[in-house]
Amino acid sequence: MTLSDLVAVLQTLTNPEFVSGLGSSFVLIAAAEMGDKSQLVCMTLASRHRAAPVFWGALLAFALLNTLAVSFGAVIAASIPDYWRSGVVALLFAGFGIHALFSHDETETPTTLTEKSSHSIFLTTFLLITLAELGDKTQLAVVAFSSTSTVIGVWLGATLALGLCSGLGVWAGKTLLQKISLNLLHQFSAILFLILAAIAAYQCYQQLQVDNSWLTDQSHFIASQFYRQFTG
């Protein structure tokens, strides 16, 4: 890096607009995500698996989502039907809930459980967070922030905030939930995932109702136009 490049970076970091975008996006996104489903997913997965792949999977997912938000905005979220995304999320959450409820062995210890599952938990976390948060209020907030402030500042602030929330979720999963027995932990994880699945399924149902209502209105309109043409 040349001296001129270093000066340009320092000017960007000290730019009031950059600092404002970073600070405002960090505070508001962190406040909005505390206790959100993504943090609960991190907490639950971290209680049953190694912390590192859960945290890095979530952080990479949020970095990707924020990049899409500041680059393409609402066009990305609008390109995928809401009901399709909600349906996939519901199936994923339901699958993990059923797996947690029925697949464990009474003789399993936390160590053996981690050894069996850690190779895929990074991808699992990344996939769950990406699909669950695509087009969510947080991503739309990043879109709004990036339209009024510097893109780099908003992206950095939002990503740091979501990383903090994910880290707190992972910490809670590795500390607070570790005091719970393994069987109770399986049941807790299953119930949480199934509740999230039910919420996503209900959202999918509502979105399908809206789409069907729109299609019905359009069909009635087209039919009335044909009727008027043929009846003169």
N, C-alpha and C positions, 0 to 999 in steps of 0.2 A: 504494500500500500504506500503510495507516494504521499508527500506532505500535503499536497492540494486535496487529495482524497480524504485525508484525516481532518483537514480543516472543514471540508464539506460535511463530513459526518458530525463533527462537533457543532457546526451551525444548525444542522437538522435537529440534533438532540436538545439544543438550547432555544429552538424556535418556540415562541409562546403558543402558537397554534398546535405544534406537535405535543408539547407538554400538556396543554389543555385537553386535546383529544385522548392522550394516553390516560391522564388522571380521571377524566369524567367517564370514559368507557370502563376503566378498571373498577371504579367504585360502584357504578350502577349495575354492571354485569355481575360482579361478585355478590351484590345484594340480591339480585334477581335469581341467582342460581343456588343460593344457600337453601338446602333442603329440597332441591328439585330432584326429579327422577334420575338424572345422570349422576348426581352425588350419591343417591341411594344405591344405584347400580354399582358404583365404585366401592362403596362400603360393603355391600353384600359379597361381591366377588373377592375383595381383599381379605374378607374373613375366612375364606375357604381356600385361597391360593396365595402365591407369593405376591408381595406388594409391588415389586418393580414392574413386571409386565402389565399389571392392571393400570398403574399410574401412567406409564409411557404409552400404552394403548389409548387411554383416554386423552392424553395430551396431544398425541398425533391426530386423533379424530377431531379434536377442537381446533387444532391448527389448520387442518384441511377445511373444516366448515367455515372458519373465519376467513380463510383465503378465498373461498368461493363467494362468501358474502361481500367482501370488499371489492372483488374483481368483477363479479357479474350481477350482484345484487339479487333482487327478487325474481329475476328471470330464471335462475337456477331452481329455486323452490317451486316456481310456477310450472316448470317443464315436467314435473312429476306429479300426477294426480294425488291429492291429499289422502283420498281413501286407499290408494294403493300403498302409500308409505305407511299409513296407520295399520293397515292389514298385515303387512310384513312385520312391523314392530310387534303387533299383538301375537303373531305366531312365534316369533323369536322368544318373547318373554314367557309365553305359555310353555314352550318347549323346555326352557331352562327351569321353569317352576316345576314341571312334571318330573324332569330329570333329578332335581334336588329332592323331590318328595319320595321317589321310589327307587332310585338307583344306588343308594348308599348301603354299606354293609355295617352291621353292628360292631364288627371287630376292626373296622378301619380306624386308623389314627390320623390326626391332622398331618403328620409327616408323610404318610403314604398317600394321602389324598392330594397333597401338593405335588408329589413326584409324578403322579399319574396325569395331572391336569395342566401343569405349568407350561408345557410345550405349545399349547394352543390358546392359552388364556389371553395373550397379547392380541391375537386376531379376534378372539371372542369379544373382548372389551372394545376394540376399535370398531367392529361391526355393529355392536349394540348401540354405542354412543352415536355413531355416524347416522344410522337410520332413525334413531329415536329423536335426535336433535335437528335433523335436516328440515329446514323450514319452520323450526320452532321459534318462539318469541325472542329467544336470545339471538338467533341468527338474524332475525328481522331487525332487532335493535342495533346490531352491528352494521347492517345495511344503512339504517337511518343515521347512525353516527358518522359513517364514512362519507355520507353525502354532504355533511356540514363541517367536517374537519379533515385533517391529514390522514390519508389511508394508512400509512405506516404506524402512526401513533395509535389510531383506533385498533388496528390489528394487534399490535403489541399489548396494549392495555387489556383488550378482551381476552387474548390468549393467556396472559399472566393471571387474570382473574379466574378464568375457567381452570387453569392449572392449580391455583390455590384451592378452589372448591373441590377439585378431584383429589388433591393431596390430603385435604382434611377428611374427605370421605374414606380414603385408603387408611389414614391414621386411625379413624374411628373403627374401621373394620378389623384392624390388626391389634387394637388395644381393648376397646370396650366390648366388642363381640367375642373376643378370645376368652372372656370369663364365662361364656355360656357353654353348656355341654354340646358335644358334637351333634347328637340327635336333635336337640332343641334348635341348634344353629341351622341344620338342614330344613327343619320345619319353618323357621323364620324366613330363610331364603326363599323357600317354595311359596309361602304366603305372599311375600313382597312381590316376587316376580309375577304371580298369578293376579294380584291386584293391579299391577302395572299393565298386564295383558288385558284385563277386563276394561281398564280405562282406555287403552288404545283401540280395543274392539268397539267400544261405544263411540269413540270419535270416528272410527271408520264407518259405523252405521249412520251417524249423523251426516257425515260428508256424502255418503251414498244417497241419503234422503234428499239432500240439497241438489245433488246432480240429477237425480231422477225427477225432481220437481222442475228443474230447468228444462230437461229434455221433454217432459210432458207439456210444459207451456209452449215450447218450440213446436212440438208436434201439432198441438191444437191450432197454433197460429198458421202453420203451413197448410193444414187441412182446411181451415177457414178461407185461406187465399184460393186454394183449388176450388172450393165450393162456390166462391163468388165468381170465379172465372167461368165455370161451367154453367152457372145459373144466370149469368149475364148481369 
